[in-house]
Amino acid sequence: MPEVSGIPKANLAEEEIVTTARVDVAPVMLAWARDRSGIPTEDLVRKFPKLSEWEAGTRLPTFRQLEQYSNYTHTPLGYLYLATPPAEPLPVPDFRTRGDRGVGRPSADLLDVIYACQQRQQWYSEYARYEGFDPPNFLASATLATPIEQAAETMREVLGFDLDARRGYRTWDEAFSGLSRKAETIGCLVMTSGIVGSNTHRRLDPAEFGAFALAQTYAPLVFINGRDTRAAMIFSLAHELAHLWLGESGLDIPDPTTSRNGTSERWCNAVAAEFLVPGDSLRAEHLAGATLRDELDRLAKLYKVSTLVVLSRLHDVAALGWDDYRRAWDAEVAYVKGRQELLTPRKSGGDFYNTLPVRVSKTFARALVSSTLEGRTSYRDAFELLGFRSVSTFQTLGRELGVSA
């Protein structure tokens, strides 16, 4: 029988029947997918003009329309066939708060990022075991009973991120990249992205989360939301590393100025602040006679942190009393809102072969390419983990990473 695009003519009619058939989907599931996606309703209605009728149960979508709706709302197609919405618990402890409140239900973007990182982590864990790597010895090497100053000093020594090292970084971007590289050197996978996978239309929201840590014996992992501010990303990385020093996973909006969220979060906040701005160093560096504005800017540049972190630490070391601190805090919050130097989100664009290893961890990317070229990992699995499907792109990536067949 003659074929059209490889499909027999008899089957073309059958496929048309399948894709145009109406699907008896529960209206509540369509409304749930809309709400879960976070996409404005007016945008969805423009894309799917009959959506209100679908949700009212007065009209059924075709299979093709349901597929399109599934893709557009980032909802697994199988979920839409359920009678009631499934529970989607976060796979990691949730430490997020804004003020004294939790952030709420995780978005589809956040869940997809966590699931992708877990897949990569599982792959790398098996790879590390196969290669005979030793587990990173920093993981779970501290407890909540470990003094803050001791834990921070140990982290600086292990990571090689003391003040002398930071003097070599001209910008906050360089400092963040430097700390990321040092974390990977000691066995932590660091993944930084402002989007879901390679989809530039799915931008991550810093108001929903700043970072998360996934503790695992052979592949501890930190993911940083690349849409956050540069200074915030540095603190977030330090905070998540503190979680891994405790041997625990967690989803965060790290905040150097708060003591909320329980013992673990207080400890990680305090350790990250002391790690980045050591109290003894700050006492020696602080020029008491200088204006506060000049000091905040100078010290933020010195330590490669935000001016708000510096202000909080000046209060911690008793360089500012409570009343002065609160007045200065309110003024500084207003000041930084109009300041662009430290607040401009990192762009997700740039050279693909430079940005991809940052998004998925350079350590992970190099290991995956090597394993695939050696025939131990299939190209299909590698493409799924990396988020693209081009052999030529894969080969070029390997050359850029210094890995070739």
Secondary structure as UniProt FT lines:
FT   STRAND          3..4
FT   TURN            5..6
FT   STRAND          7..8
FT   HELIX           9..20
FT   HELIX           27..37
FT   HELIX           41..47
FT   TURN            49..50
FT   HELIX           51..56
FT   HELIX           63..72
FT   TURN            73..74
FT   HELIX           77..81
FT   STRAND          97..98
FT   TURN            99..100
FT   STRAND          101..102
FT   HELIX           108..131
FT   TURN            137..140
FT   TURN            144..145
FT   HELIX           148..159
FT   HELIX           163..166
FT   TURN            167..168
FT   HELIX           172..185
FT   TURN            186..187
FT   STRAND          189..193
FT   STRAND          195..196
FT   TURN            197..198
FT   STRAND          199..203
FT   TURN            206..208
FT   STRAND          211..214
FT   STRAND          221..225
FT   TURN            226..227
FT   HELIX           230..246
FT   STRAND          250..252
FT   TURN            256..257
FT   HELIX           263..276
FT   HELIX           279..285
FT   TURN            288..289
FT   HELIX           292..303
FT   HELIX           307..316
FT   TURN            317..318
FT   HELIX           322..337
FT   TURN            341..343
FT   HELIX           352..360
FT   HELIX           362..373
FT   TURN            374..375
FT   HELIX           379..386
FT   HELIX           391..400
FT   TURN            401..402
//
